[in-house]
Amino acid sequence: MESSGRTVGVIGLGYVGLPLLLAFREAGLSVTGVDIDPEKIRLLEAGETYLSHIPADRIRRVLSTDCILTTQMEALNQVEAVVIAVPTPLTDVMTPDLSFIEDTAVALGPHLREGQLISLESTTYPGTTREVLIPRLEAVSGLRVGTDFLVAFSPERVDPGQADHDITEVPKLVSGYDEQSLQRALDLYSTIVPEVVPCSGLEVAETAKILENLYRAVNIALVNEVKMLTDRMDLDIWEIIDAAGTKPFGFQAFYPGPGLGGHCLPIDPFYLNWRAKTKYDFEMRFVELAGQINTAMPAYVVERTRQALQDDGAELKGGEVLILGMSYKKDISDIRESPGLELMSLFEDKEGAVVSYHDPHVPRLPHTRKFPQFAGRESVSFDGPNLAAADVVIIVTDHTLIDYELVGSQAALIVDTRNAMKEVTAPAARIIKA
Ligand SMILES: NC(=O)c1ccc[n+]([C@@H]2O[C@H](COP(=O)([O-])OP(=O)(O)OC[C@H]3O[C@@H](n4cnc5c(N)ncnc54)[C@H](O)[C@@H]3O)[C@@H](O)[C@H]2O)c1
């Protein structure tokens, strides 16, 4: 791979940072990838992958030359620009946890050098770059933003696992602390995306990113609410959405599901709400309401399952429940905030059912803060006997790798939260959409 002589570093090599590192390298830049997790660095250096939708052969091919992989921030002293893609979760009391950004700024500060561009990509509330990142970088480095170094905010729009939304094909919002920062950032990102969209200020880009996610969260909540009504009316929400979707303007289809998951939709709107409340004395009712509806969806799926079993004269307590799909989204391995975990807990811990799961992307459940009791539990094999043994099969995530014909022919009762059975003709199983 040719090298352009340009250099960039990426801090945080997760769902956002690793694709960015690969894209910059593929565009001919020399790259330095830094992650606090030595296991990620070890795997990348060995040419292996830890994200199931990014194949190891791409990592071997792309990162074998002009690439430094390290846990040490000092390696970034040599690069022209540094992109930060560290997590921005919520605390236990649903307030922003900016500790990852703060720690990164403090660790990077001593290695900052004059003329460098630092670009934050983590999703966060408006004001973070100016009020949290910049002061720490300045304090630790002794350098001044605008004079000695440049700062940008450019939110990531990666859609993990969805090949048609590759980051190198999606326009990218770019904002800067000042005009020089903006121009340098536009120049940097132009190397990897077809269109850069300048924003007039850091807070504009920060807010735009959250608006994108809030828009999805609210519309999913809306369609989840309509679904709960159409279930009572004995109408099929999926058919209704398809029908409405034939309107060529003024309607965009969103689909119901068992609840929100991942590191974006269940979290980001609360960042904005927190900022609205604490700084502007403003309550975002849409955020609250969407949060309430989406959070209640796993319990709704449990109720639908209970009713379906009762109709068959069976009980949830002591029944065998097989969950298909544990990651929060199709064709990836990310289980953060996944409704699959919530459902597993509700069925097992609350209802006393016997729960197993199958997920081709999640062979074993990692430790999670909310559900430590499931750490180490393994995906059962996907086969006829396991499907037939379950009193009910719950489709939580519609992975492409799952053979839905087999599910339809072997399972007795299916609760389908994703309309995954739509293509299956004449299934033997009774199917409840939930
Ligand atoms: N996952 C998505 O689909 C997505 C999409 C758009 C935006 N985002 C946003 O991007 C940001 C990152 O999300 P993600 O999904 O990539 O998270 P992730 O957990 O997959 O990756 C973050 C990485 O940062 C590393 N890290 C944490 N602290 C560090 C430090 N001090 N120094 C170096 N490395 C450190 C972690 O080890 C991890 O590998 C978040 O703000 C998220 O909201 C995520």
PDBQT file of the ligand as one rigid body, heavy atoms in Angstrom, charges set to zero:
ROOT
HETATM    1  N1  LIG A 501     -20.583   1.849  18.056  1.00  0.00    +0.000 N 
HETATM    2  C1  LIG A 501     -21.179   2.662  17.197  1.00  0.00    +0.000 C 
HETATM    3  O1  LIG A 501     -21.926   2.205  16.317  1.00  0.00    +0.000 OA
HETATM    4  C2  LIG A 501     -20.937   4.156  17.237  1.00  0.00    +0.000 A 
HETATM    5  C3  LIG A 501     -21.366   4.934  16.161  1.00  0.00    +0.000 A 
HETATM    6  C4  LIG A 501     -21.135   6.296  16.168  1.00  0.00    +0.000 A 
HETATM    7  C5  LIG A 501     -20.509   6.884  17.268  1.00  0.00    +0.000 A 
HETATM    8  N2  LIG A 501     -20.136   6.116  18.327  1.00  0.00    +0.000 N 
HETATM    9  C6  LIG A 501     -19.464   6.790  19.447  1.00  0.00    +0.000 C 
HETATM   10  O2  LIG A 501     -18.066   6.581  19.320  1.00  0.00    +0.000 OA
HETATM   11  C7  LIG A 501     -17.465   6.487  20.615  1.00  0.00    +0.000 C 
HETATM   12  C8  LIG A 501     -16.734   5.172  20.734  1.00  0.00    +0.000 C 
HETATM   13  O3  LIG A 501     -17.660   4.118  20.639  1.00  0.00    +0.000 OA
HETATM   14  P1  LIG A 501     -17.239   2.644  20.266  1.00  0.00    +0.000 P 
HETATM   15  O4  LIG A 501     -18.505   1.913  19.966  1.00  0.00    +0.000 OA
HETATM   16  O5  LIG A 501     -16.146   2.632  19.263  1.00  0.00    +0.000 OA
HETATM   17  O6  LIG A 501     -16.633   2.160  21.681  1.00  0.00    +0.000 OA
HETATM   18  P2  LIG A 501     -15.726   0.868  21.938  1.00  0.00    +0.000 P 
HETATM   19  O7  LIG A 501     -15.891   0.523  23.365  1.00  0.00    +0.000 OA
HETATM   20  O8  LIG A 501     -16.014  -0.167  20.899  1.00  0.00    +0.000 OA
HETATM   21  O9  LIG A 501     -14.245   1.373  21.688  1.00  0.00    +0.000 OA
HETATM   22  C9  LIG A 501     -13.620   2.298  22.492  1.00  0.00    +0.000 C 
HETATM   23  C10 LIG A 501     -12.163   1.901  22.652  1.00  0.00    +0.000 C 
HETATM   24  O10 LIG A 501     -11.500   2.909  23.406  1.00  0.00    +0.000 OA
HETATM   25  C11 LIG A 501     -10.549   2.286  24.239  1.00  0.00    +0.000 C 
HETATM   26  N3  LIG A 501     -10.215   3.223  25.303  1.00  0.00    +0.000 N 
HETATM   27  C12 LIG A 501     -10.936   3.583  26.376  1.00  0.00    +0.000 A 
HETATM   28  N4  LIG A 501     -10.268   4.480  27.104  1.00  0.00    +0.000 NA
HETATM   29  C13 LIG A 501      -9.093   4.699  26.491  1.00  0.00    +0.000 A 
HETATM   30  C14 LIG A 501      -7.981   5.524  26.781  1.00  0.00    +0.000 A 
HETATM   31  N5  LIG A 501      -7.957   6.319  27.853  1.00  0.00    +0.000 N 
HETATM   32  N6  LIG A 501      -6.934   5.478  25.949  1.00  0.00    +0.000 NA
HETATM   33  C15 LIG A 501      -6.939   4.663  24.862  1.00  0.00    +0.000 A 
HETATM   34  N7  LIG A 501      -7.972   3.868  24.543  1.00  0.00    +0.000 NA
HETATM   35  C16 LIG A 501      -9.039   3.887  25.344  1.00  0.00    +0.000 A 
HETATM   36  C17 LIG A 501     -11.245   1.028  24.698  1.00  0.00    +0.000 C 
HETATM   37  O11 LIG A 501     -10.334   0.058  25.163  1.00  0.00    +0.000 OA
HETATM   38  C18 LIG A 501     -11.958   0.592  23.410  1.00  0.00    +0.000 C 
HETATM   39  O12 LIG A 501     -11.160  -0.277  22.633  1.00  0.00    +0.000 OA
HETATM   40  C19 LIG A 501     -18.605   6.655  21.602  1.00  0.00    +0.000 C 
HETATM   41  O13 LIG A 501     -18.685   7.985  21.966  1.00  0.00    +0.000 OA
HETATM   42  C20 LIG A 501     -19.828   6.251  20.804  1.00  0.00    +0.000 C 
HETATM   43  O14 LIG A 501     -21.001   6.861  21.291  1.00  0.00    +0.000 OA
HETATM   44  C21 LIG A 501     -20.313   4.763  18.324  1.00  0.00    +0.000 A 
ENDROOT
TORSDOF 0
